[in-house]
Amino acid sequence: MNSSADTNAPQVSAEQEDFMKKLRATLEGLPHEINLYLFTDRDKINDVFSDSAREVIRFFRNMTSKIKFLEYDLTHDVARKWGVDRAPTLLVAPERYAIRWLGAPMGEEAKTFLETLILVGSGKSNLSDQARKIIGKIETPRKIKVFVSPSCPYCPQQAVNAVKAVVEQPEKVSLEIIDIQCYQDLAYKYAAQSVPQTFADDVLIGQGAQSEELFALSLEKMEPQTLFIPDSDAELVETDLLIVGGGPAGLTAGIYMVRSGLRTAVVERGALGGQVATTPVVENYPGFTQVGGKTLVDIMVNHALQYVQIFQGEEVVDIQPGKPITIITSRRRFTATAVLLATGANHRHLDVPGESRMAGRGVSYCSTCDGPLFKGKKVIMVGGGNSAVTEALYLHHMGVDVTLVHRRDQLRAQEHLIKNLKENKIPILWNTAVKEIRGDQRVREVQLENTATNEMSTLKLDGVFVSIGYDPAVDLARKIGIELTPEGFIRRDAKHRTNIPGVYSAGDVEGGYKQIVTAAGQGSEAALSIFEDLINPYWRKKQAGAEAKAQSVSKKTKQTK
């Protein structure tokens, strides 16, 4: 009997079986075959990147007859034919497209690889009309390099942008996706110490993930772009509620609103999950004693997708209050009766000389994304709260020589984190503030000040990680005239209403306790409030009251006369 073997076999849920069935059908239905050429070095024994690349490729190859997999040694004539001089290197349909992967499509980059297969196999870029128009203006060749890391949740968005550009303009655009863990020498050569970073013809055109329209504009202009305004003929989507932000607050609100029977959409310009997506470990979220931040985000997103339509990779560029409210994104227009701002918060900066210049060149705000590049190197983690200590521990366990730098004489982190810090013998520089970050192409040293004695010192190092809190993302709120608190957060009432009729807020953008469970709770609370108001709008009550008061005053004035 084989009962023991059956018992030990991995259990596959009905949802997983359904997903695999759909994936097989999608891949098998692609109109074009996809030749995958993997180049490895036979002199390298137990090369983890080559082994991982084989495993990922074989997984997809076993799902469809449309994928042909060929592996060659780096010394083979085929390697010389395609100009391959590094191993591992993966070429994707080189007969039709100039797409090569330096490293292995593992971790977060498996998503990029799957999307690449679908785009190449379909022969369609799937670019938005706005982005396609921009790419069509490119007249001279563009050689793109996108630096990525398997642990970076933002990287797939940017890498897929580049793949789409190649599929749209195969005669003019070529692409190298470079894994910074596999090819650290290339990362150092381009000073790409934060991911994703994008170069075209060796010119930096993007730091971080961009919407595909901004990416296309940056590629055309050959310099980083920060604003894209869509054409007036952009697609129109009508909703009852438009949620800006795909973090815990926004996703939770979306679930509650759709379950209430109202048309709802979520727009998120970056990675879904917000700050949670890059949190190494989340502790004591209800139901989980300890869980990876990205794992928790995946659970939330999969749940939300069962209810609400999510528009990822789009940036809201304007909100025009009215009846209805008009929302303009980088790709389309929405009309809505109400808008929920769940825009979260952004990493707070040190605001010292050298910080902005060295951003992405040794200065980082995400240990999950950029930490692997600093294995065996010396860095500091600036901060003294839960996030700073958690990320310092994450870097330490990754093999990074990390020192915590805190401007006070005691940490603000929870006791169990402080205990863990001590047990791992991570050094702490107390009463110390960073005054300047120095370097040429990358960080070389920092100038430090002892806040107790004012004594200055210099510390040689390779990287500066910053985790000193967050500033609320209120640019949109400020633009449309929403009142802010003295601390810079959105001012709202007990039902999450702002001073603009029909516009609400939830999550970290409101201030208060910055906890995932708090943000999710505020999202549900705001959704219930919005549902009640859409059924019986509070602004109509105010308007009716104001009109009644005006009529009463007018009547009294006439009687007096």
C-alpha positions as CSV (number, residue, x, y, z in Angstrom):
1,M,0.0,0.0,0.0
2,N,1.1,3.6,-0.7
3,S,-0.9,5.2,2.1
4,S,2.2,6.7,3.8
5,A,3.4,8.3,0.5
6,D,-0.1,9.8,0.0
7,T,-0.1,11.1,3.6
8,N,3.3,12.8,3.1
9,A,2.4,14.3,-0.3
10,P,1.9,18.1,-0.3
11,Q,-1.7,19.1,0.1
12,V,-3.1,21.3,-2.7
13,S,-6.1,23.4,-2.0
14,A,-9.1,23.7,-4.4
15,E,-8.0,27.3,-5.1
16,Q,-4.5,26.3,-6.0
17,E,-5.8,23.5,-8.3
18,D,-8.1,26.0,-10.0
19,F,-5.2,28.5,-10.4
20,M,-2.9,25.9,-11.9
21,K,-5.7,24.8,-14.3
22,K,-6.2,28.4,-15.5
23,L,-2.4,29.0,-15.8
24,R,-2.0,25.8,-17.9
25,A,-4.9,26.9,-20.2
26,T,-3.4,30.4,-20.5
27,L,0.1,29.2,-21.4
28,E,-1.2,26.5,-23.8
29,G,-3.4,29.1,-25.5
30,L,-0.5,31.4,-26.4
31,P,-0.2,31.8,-30.2
32,H,3.6,31.8,-30.3
33,E,6.1,29.3,-29.1
34,I,8.7,30.6,-26.6
35,N,12.3,29.4,-26.8
36,L,14.3,29.7,-23.6
37,Y,18.1,29.5,-23.7
38,L,19.8,29.1,-20.4
39,F,23.6,29.5,-20.4
40,T,25.5,28.1,-17.5
41,D,29.1,27.5,-16.5
42,R,30.0,23.8,-16.1
43,D,33.1,24.8,-14.0
44,K,30.7,26.1,-11.3
45,I,29.6,23.4,-9.0
46,N,26.4,23.8,-7.0
47,D,25.6,27.2,-8.5
48,V,22.4,28.1,-6.7
49,F,21.4,30.7,-9.3
50,S,21.7,28.2,-12.2
51,D,19.9,25.5,-10.3
52,S,17.1,27.9,-9.4
53,A,16.8,29.1,-13.0
54,R,16.5,25.5,-14.2
55,E,13.9,24.7,-11.6
56,V,11.7,27.7,-12.5
57,I,12.0,27.1,-16.2
58,R,11.1,23.4,-15.9
59,F,8.1,24.3,-13.7
60,F,6.6,26.4,-16.5
61,R,7.8,24.1,-19.3
62,N,6.0,21.2,-17.7
63,M,2.8,23.2,-17.9
64,T,2.7,23.8,-21.7
65,S,4.1,22.5,-25.0
66,K,4.6,26.1,-26.1
67,I,7.9,26.5,-24.1
68,K,11.1,25.0,-25.5
69,F,14.0,24.9,-23.1
70,L,17.6,24.6,-24.2
71,E,20.7,24.8,-22.0
72,Y,24.2,25.5,-23.1
73,D,27.6,25.9,-21.5
74,L,29.1,29.3,-21.6
75,T,31.8,28.1,-24.0
76,H,29.3,26.8,-26.6
77,D,29.0,28.4,-30.1
78,V,25.4,29.4,-29.3
79,A,26.7,31.6,-26.5
80,R,29.1,33.3,-28.9
81,K,26.2,33.7,-31.4
82,W,24.1,35.6,-28.9
83,G,27.0,37.4,-27.3
84,V,26.5,35.8,-23.9
85,D,29.5,36.0,-21.6
86,R,28.1,35.6,-18.1
87,A,26.5,32.6,-16.4
88,P,23.7,32.1,-15.6
89,T,22.1,34.1,-18.4
90,L,18.6,33.4,-19.7
91,L,17.5,34.5,-23.2
92,V,13.7,34.8,-23.8
93,A,12.7,34.2,-27.4
94,P,15.9,35.8,-28.7
95,E,14.8,35.2,-32.3
96,R,12.1,37.8,-31.8
97,Y,13.0,39.9,-28.8
98,A,16.2,41.2,-27.1
99,I,15.3,40.1,-23.6
100,R,18.0,38.6,-21.3
101,W,17.9,37.7,-17.7
102,L,21.2,37.9,-15.8
103,G,20.5,35.7,-12.7
104,A,17.5,33.6,-11.9
105,P,13.8,34.5,-11.9
106,M,13.2,33.4,-8.3
107,G,11.3,34.9,-5.4
108,E,9.3,38.0,-6.4
109,E,10.9,37.9,-9.9
110,A,9.0,34.7,-10.6
111,K,6.0,37.0,-11.2
112,T,8.0,39.0,-13.7
113,F,9.0,35.8,-15.5
114,L,5.4,34.6,-15.7
115,E,4.2,37.9,-17.1
116,T,7.2,37.9,-19.6
117,L,6.2,34.5,-20.8
118,I,2.6,35.6,-21.4
119,L,3.6,38.9,-23.1
120,V,6.2,37.2,-25.4
121,G,3.9,34.2,-26.1
122,S,1.0,36.5,-27.0
123,G,3.2,38.9,-29.0
124,K,1.2,41.8,-27.4
125,S,2.6,44.4,-25.1
126,N,-0.7,45.0,-23.3
127,L,0.5,48.6,-22.7
128,S,-2.2,51.2,-22.0
129,D,-3.1,53.4,-24.9
130,Q,-1.4,56.3,-23.2
131,A,1.9,54.4,-22.7
132,R,1.7,53.0,-26.3
133,K,1.5,56.5,-27.8
134,I,4.7,57.5,-25.9
135,I,6.7,54.4,-26.8
136,G,5.7,55.0,-30.4
137,K,7.5,58.3,-30.4
138,I,10.9,56.7,-29.7
139,E,13.0,56.9,-32.8
140,T,16.4,55.8,-31.7
141,P,17.4,52.5,-30.1
142,R,17.2,52.1,-26.3
143,K,19.2,49.6,-24.3
144,I,17.4,49.1,-21.0
145,K,18.9,47.7,-17.8
146,V,16.6,47.0,-14.8
147,F,18.4,46.0,-11.5
148,V,16.2,43.8,-9.4
149,S,16.2,41.6,-6.3
150,P,14.2,38.5,-5.6
151,S,13.2,40.0,-2.2
152,C,11.8,43.2,-3.7
153,P,8.0,43.5,-4.1
154,Y,8.3,46.7,-6.2
155,C,10.7,45.2,-8.8
156,P,8.2,43.1,-10.9
157,Q,6.2,46.3,-11.7
158,Q,9.3,48.0,-13.2
159,A,10.7,45.0,-14.9
160,V,7.4,44.2,-16.6
161,N,7.2,47.8,-17.8
162,A,10.5,47.2,-19.6
163,V,9.4,43.9,-21.0
164,K,6.2,45.6,-22.4
165,A,8.4,48.2,-24.1
166,V,10.5,45.5,-25.8
167,V,7.4,43.7,-27.0
168,E,5.9,47.0,-28.3
169,Q,9.1,48.1,-30.1
170,P,11.3,45.0,-30.6
171,E,13.3,46.7,-33.3
172,K,14.4,49.5,-31.1
173,V,14.2,48.4,-27.5
174,S,16.4,45.8,-25.8
175,L,16.4,44.7,-22.1
176,E,18.7,43.2,-19.5
177,I,17.1,42.3,-16.1
178,I,19.9,42.1,-13.7
179,D,19.7,40.3,-10.3
180,I,21.9,42.3,-7.9
181,Q,22.4,39.3,-5.7
182,C,23.8,37.2,-8.6
183,Y,25.8,40.0,-10.2
184,Q,26.9,42.3,-7.5
185,D,29.8,43.6,-9.7
186,L,27.3,45.1,-12.2
187,A,25.3,46.6,-9.3
188,Y,28.4,48.3,-8.0
189,K,29.5,49.3,-11.5
190,Y,26.3,51.2,-11.9
191,A,26.0,52.2,-8.2
192,A,22.6,50.4,-8.2
193,Q,22.5,49.7,-4.5
194,S,18.7,50.1,-4.2
195,V,16.2,48.4,-6.4
196,P,14.5,48.7,-8.7
197,Q,16.8,51.0,-10.7
198,T,16.5,51.5,-14.4
199,F,19.0,52.7,-16.9
200,A,18.7,53.3,-20.7
201,D,21.9,53.5,-22.7
202,D,23.6,53.6,-19.2
203,V,21.7,56.7,-18.2
204,L,19.6,56.5,-15.1
205,I,16.0,57.0,-16.0
206,G,14.2,55.7,-12.9
207,Q,14.6,54.9,-9.2
208,G,11.9,52.8,-7.8
209,A,8.8,51.4,-9.5
210,Q,6.9,53.7,-11.9
211,S,3.6,53.5,-13.6
212,E,4.0,52.2,-17.1
213,E,3.1,55.7,-18.4
214,L,5.8,57.4,-16.4
215,F,8.2,54.6,-17.3
216,A,7.4,55.2,-21.0
217,L,7.9,58.9,-20.7
218,S,11.2,58.5,-18.8
219,L,12.4,56.1,-21.6
220,E,11.4,58.6,-24.3
221,K,12.9,61.6,-22.5
222,M,16.0,59.7,-21.3
223,E,15.6,61.1,-17.8
224,P,13.5,60.4,-14.7
225,Q,10.0,61.8,-15.0
226,T,7.7,62.5,-12.0
227,L,4.4,63.6,-13.6
228,F,2.2,62.2,-16.4
229,I,-1.1,63.8,-17.4
230,P,-3.3,61.5,-19.5
231,D,-5.0,62.7,-22.7
232,S,-8.6,64.0,-22.3
233,D,-10.0,61.0,-24.2
234,A,-8.9,58.5,-21.5
235,E,-11.2,55.7,-20.6
236,L,-14.0,56.5,-18.1
237,V,-15.0,54.2,-15.2
238,E,-18.1,55.0,-13.1
239,T,-18.0,53.9,-9.5
240,D,-19.8,54.6,-6.2
241,L,-16.5,54.8,-4.2
242,L,-13.0,55.2,-5.5
243,I,-10.3,54.2,-3.0
244,V,-6.9,55.8,-3.4
245,G,-4.3,53.4,-1.8
246,G,-4.0,49.6,-1.7
247,G,-2.6,49.1,1.8
248,P,-4.5,47.4,4.7
249,A,-6.9,50.3,5.1
250,G,-7.7,50.6,1.4
251,L,-8.1,46.9,0.8
252,T,-10.3,46.4,3.9
253,A,-12.5,49.3,2.9
254,G,-12.9,47.8,-0.6
255,I,-14.0,44.4,0.8
256,Y,-16.6,46.0,3.1
257,M,-18.0,48.3,0.4
258,V,-18.5,45.7,-2.3
259,R,-20.1,43.4,0.3
260,S,-22.5,46.3,0.9
261,G,-23.5,46.2,-2.7
262,L,-21.8,49.3,-3.9
263,R,-19.5,49.7,-7.0
264,T,-16.0,50.2,-5.7
265,A,-12.5,50.4,-7.2
266,V,-9.0,50.6,-5.6
267,V,-6.2,52.6,-7.3
268,E,-2.6,51.9,-6.2
269,R,0.4,53.4,-7.9
270,G,3.0,51.0,-6.3
271,A,3.1,47.6,-4.7
272,L,-0.1,46.5,-3.0
273,G,0.1,46.3,0.8
274,G,1.9,49.5,1.4
275,Q,4.6,49.4,4.1
276,V,3.6,45.9,5.1
277,A,4.9,44.5,1.8
278,T,8.5,45.4,2.8
279,T,8.3,44.6,6.5
280,P,10.5,41.6,7.1
281,V,8.4,40.2,10.0
282,V,5.0,41.1,11.3
283,E,4.3,39.9,14.9
284,N,1.0,39.4,16.7
285,Y,-1.3,40.3,13.8
286,P,-4.5,38.5,14.9
287,G,-4.3,34.9,13.7
288,F,-0.5,35.0,13.4
289,T,2.0,34.9,16.1
290,Q,4.6,35.8,13.5
291,V,4.3,36.1,9.7
292,G,6.3,37.6,6.9
293,G,5.1,41.0,5.8
294,K,4.8,39.9,2.1
295,T,3.0,36.7,3.1
296,L,0.4,38.7,5.0
297,V,0.0,41.1,2.1
298,D,-0.6,38.2,-0.3
299,I,-3.3,36.9,1.9
300,M,-5.0,40.4,2.1
301,V,-4.7,41.0,-1.6
302,N,-6.1,37.5,-2.6
303,H,-9.0,38.2,-0.2
304,A,-9.7,41.6,-1.6
305,L,-9.5,40.4,-5.3
306,Q,-12.5,38.2,-4.6
307,Y,-14.6,41.4,-4.1
308,V,-13.1,44.6,-5.4
309,Q,-11.5,45.7,-8.7
310,I,-8.0,46.8,-8.2
311,F,-6.1,49.1,-10.6
312,Q,-2.5,48.7,-9.8
313,G,0.4,50.7,-11.3
314,E,-1.8,53.8,-11.8
315,E,-1.2,57.1,-10.1
316,V,-4.0,59.5,-9.2
317,V,-2.9,62.9,-10.6
318,D,-6.0,64.9,-9.8
319,I,-9.2,64.9,-7.9
320,Q,-12.0,67.3,-8.9
321,P,-14.7,67.6,-6.2
322,G,-18.2,67.9,-7.4
323,K,-21.3,65.9,-8.1
324,P,-20.0,63.4,-9.2
325,I,-16.3,63.6,-8.1
326,T,-13.9,63.2,-11.0
327,I,-10.7,61.4,-10.4
328,I,-7.9,61.4,-13.1
329,T,-5.2,58.8,-13.0
330,S,-2.2,58.3,-15.2
331,R,-4.3,55.9,-17.3
332,R,-8.1,56.8,-17.1
333,R,-10.8,58.8,-15.5
334,F,-13.2,57.8,-12.8
335,T,-16.4,59.3,-11.6
336,A,-17.5,58.5,-8.0
337,T,-20.0,59.7,-5.4
338,A,-17.3,59.4,-2.8
339,V,-13.5,59.1,-2.5
340,L,-11.5,57.4,0.3
341,L,-8.0,58.6,0.7
342,A,-6.0,55.7,2.2
343,T,-2.6,57.0,0.8
344,G,-0.6,55.9,3.9
345,A,2.7,57.4,4.7
346,N,6.2,57.7,3.1
347,H,9.6,57.0,4.7
348,R,10.9,60.0,6.6
349,H,14.3,61.2,5.5
350,L,17.2,62.4,7.6
351,D,17.5,65.6,5.6
352,V,21.3,65.8,5.9
353,P,23.8,66.6,3.2
354,G,24.5,63.7,0.9
355,E,21.3,61.8,1.6
356,S,19.4,62.6,-1.6
357,R,22.5,62.4,-3.8
358,M,23.4,58.9,-2.4
359,A,19.9,57.6,-2.5
360,G,20.1,54.3,-4.3
361,R,23.9,54.4,-4.0
362,G,24.2,53.1,-0.5
363,V,21.4,55.0,1.2
364,S,18.3,52.8,1.5
365,Y,14.9,52.9,3.2
366,C,14.1,49.2,2.6
367,S,16.2,46.4,4.1
368,T,14.0,43.8,2.4
369,C,14.6,45.2,-1.0
370,D,18.3,46.2,-0.8
371,G,19.7,44.2,2.1
372,P,21.0,41.3,0.1
373,L,23.5,43.5,-1.8
374,F,25.2,44.4,1.5
375,K,26.0,40.9,2.7
376,G,29.4,40.9,4.3
377,K,29.6,44.7,4.2
378,K,29.4,47.3,7.0
379,V,26.2,49.4,7.3
380,I,24.4,51.4,9.9
381,M,20.7,51.3,10.7
382,V,19.5,54.8,11.8
383,G,16.5,54.7,14.2
384,G,15.3,53.4,17.6
385,G,11.8,52.2,17.1
386,N,10.3,48.8,16.3
387,S,10.9,49.1,12.6
388,A,14.5,50.1,13.0
389,V,15.3,47.2,15.4
390,T,13.3,44.7,13.3
391,E,15.2,45.7,10.1
392,A,18.6,45.7,11.9
393,L,17.9,42.1,13.1
394,Y,16.9,41.2,9.5
395,L,20.1,42.6,8.1
396,H,22.2,40.8,10.8
397,H,20.7,37.4,10.0
398,M,21.3,38.1,6.3
399,G,25.0,38.4,7.0
400,V,25.3,42.2,7.0
401,D,27.6,43.8,9.5
402,V,25.1,46.2,11.0
403,T,25.3,48.8,13.8
404,L,22.2,50.6,15.2
405,V,22.6,54.4,15.4
406,H,20.1,56.2,17.8
407,R,20.1,59.8,18.7
408,R,18.9,59.1,22.3
409,D,20.2,57.0,25.2
410,Q,17.4,54.4,25.1
411,L,15.4,52.7,22.4
412,R,11.6,53.1,21.7
413,A,11.2,49.5,20.5
414,Q,9.3,46.8,22.3
415,E,11.1,44.9,25.0
416,H,11.3,41.6,23.3
417,L,12.9,43.2,20.2
418,I,15.5,44.9,22.4
419,K,16.2,41.6,24.1
420,N,16.7,40.0,20.6
421,L,19.0,42.8,19.7
422,K,21.2,42.2,22.7
423,E,21.2,38.4,22.2
424,N,22.5,38.9,18.7
425,K,25.2,41.3,19.9
426,I,24.3,44.0,17.5
427,P,26.3,47.1,18.5
428,I,24.4,50.4,19.2
429,L,25.8,53.9,19.0
430,W,23.9,55.8,21.6
431,N,23.3,59.6,21.6
432,T,24.5,59.7,18.0
433,A,23.1,61.5,15.0
434,V,24.1,61.4,11.3
435,K,25.1,64.8,10.2
436,E,26.4,64.0,6.6
437,I,26.6,61.1,4.2
438,R,29.7,61.1,2.0
439,G,30.8,59.3,-1.1
440,D,31.5,59.6,-4.8
441,Q,29.6,57.0,-6.8
442,R,28.5,55.2,-3.6
443,V,28.5,55.7,0.1
444,R,31.9,55.6,1.7
445,E,31.5,57.2,5.1
446,V,29.2,59.2,7.4
447,Q,29.9,62.1,9.8
448,L,28.4,61.5,13.2
449,E,27.7,63.8,16.1
450,N,27.4,62.8,19.7
451,T,24.2,64.6,20.9
452,A,25.4,64.6,24.5
453,T,28.9,66.1,24.0
454,N,28.6,67.6,20.4
455,E,31.8,65.7,19.5
456,M,32.1,64.9,15.8
457,S,33.5,61.7,14.3
458,T,33.7,59.8,11.0
459,L,32.7,56.2,10.4
460,K,33.8,54.3,7.3
461,L,31.0,52.1,5.9
462,D,29.2,50.8,2.8
463,G,25.6,51.7,3.4
464,V,23.1,53.7,5.4
465,F,19.7,52.3,6.1
466,V,17.1,54.7,7.5
467,S,14.1,53.9,9.6
468,I,13.1,56.9,11.6
469,G,9.4,57.0,11.0
470,Y,7.0,58.1,8.3
471,D,5.4,61.3,7.0
472,P,1.8,61.2,5.8
473,A,1.2,61.1,2.1
474,V,-1.0,64.1,1.8
475,D,-0.1,65.7,-1.5
476,L,-3.4,64.8,-3.0
477,A,-5.3,66.0,0.1
478,R,-3.4,69.3,0.1
479,K,-4.0,69.8,-3.6
480,I,-7.8,69.7,-3.2
481,G,-8.0,71.8,-0.1
482,I,-8.4,69.2,2.6
483,E,-7.6,70.5,6.1
484,L,-4.6,69.0,7.8
485,T,-3.7,68.8,11.5
486,P,-0.7,70.8,12.9
487,E,1.3,67.5,12.6
488,G,0.5,67.3,8.9
489,F,-2.1,64.5,9.0
490,I,-5.6,64.6,7.4
491,R,-8.1,66.2,9.7
492,R,-11.3,64.2,9.9
493,D,-14.3,63.7,12.1
494,A,-15.4,60.6,14.0
495,K,-16.8,59.1,10.8
496,H,-13.6,59.7,8.8
497,R,-15.2,62.6,6.9
498,T,-12.9,65.4,5.7
499,N,-13.9,69.0,5.2
500,I,-14.6,68.3,1.5
501,P,-18.0,66.7,1.0
502,G,-17.8,63.2,-0.2
503,V,-14.1,62.8,0.6
504,Y,-13.0,60.5,3.4
505,S,-9.7,59.2,4.9
506,A,-8.4,56.1,6.7
507,G,-5.2,54.6,7.8
508,D,-1.8,56.0,8.5
509,V,-2.6,59.2,6.6
510,E,-4.8,60.1,9.6
511,G,-2.0,59.7,12.2
512,G,-2.5,57.8,15.4
513,Y,-1.2,54.3,16.1
514,K,0.8,53.0,13.1
515,Q,-0.3,49.4,13.3
516,I,-1.5,47.1,10.5
517,V,-4.5,46.0,12.5
518,T,-5.4,49.7,13.3
519,A,-5.3,50.6,9.6
520,A,-7.5,47.7,8.7
521,G,-9.9,48.6,11.4
522,Q,-10.0,52.2,10.2
523,G,-10.6,51.0,6.6
524,S,-13.7,49.0,7.7
525,E,-14.9,51.8,9.9
526,A,-14.6,54.3,7.0
527,A,-16.4,51.9,4.6
528,L,-19.4,51.5,7.0
529,S,-19.5,55.3,7.4
530,I,-19.4,55.9,3.6
531,F,-22.1,53.3,3.0
532,E,-24.4,55.0,5.5
533,D,-23.7,58.4,4.0
534,L,-24.2,57.3,0.4
535,I,-27.6,55.9,1.4
536,N,-28.4,59.2,3.1
537,P,-25.7,61.8,2.3
538,Y,-24.7,64.0,5.2
539,W,-23.8,66.9,2.9
540,R,-27.4,67.1,1.7
541,K,-28.6,67.4,5.3
542,K,-26.1,70.2,5.8
543,Q,-27.2,71.9,2.5
544,A,-30.8,71.6,3.4
545,G,-30.2,73.0,6.9
546,A,-28.2,75.9,5.5
547,E,-31.0,76.6,3.0
548,A,-33.7,76.4,5.7
549,K,-31.6,78.8,7.9
550,A,-31.2,81.2,5.0
551,Q,-35.0,81.1,4.3
552,S,-35.7,81.8,8.0
553,V,-33.3,84.8,8.1
554,S,-34.9,86.1,4.9
555,K,-38.4,85.7,6.3
556,K,-37.5,87.5,9.5
557,T,-35.8,90.3,7.5
558,K,-39.0,90.8,5.4
559,Q,-41.2,90.8,8.6
560,T,-38.9,93.5,10.1
561,K,-39.3,95.6,7.1
